[in-house]
């Protein structure tokens, strides 16, 4: 998505923490995508940043849950998966 607006990576200069990414943007180092849940918190305290929401249908992603077959907590993970599964309304 960032490449679509002309942004490219500078060497190996990256981060994965949402807070670190927001700090990099506020320092003028680049642009990033933030989940809407975190965007308000991360951008609100950084006056030099601008938050632009997606117009129309926002991008999304699917998240999976995986564990080792031999994990002694397999039943707990299955229960967690059921709790996280979207309802079929």
Secondary structure, 3 states (H helix, E strand, C coil): CCHHHCCCCCCCCCCCCHHHHHHHHHCCCCCCCCCHHHHHHHHHCCCCCCCCCCCCCCCCCCCCCCCCCCCCCHHHHHHHHHHHCCCCC
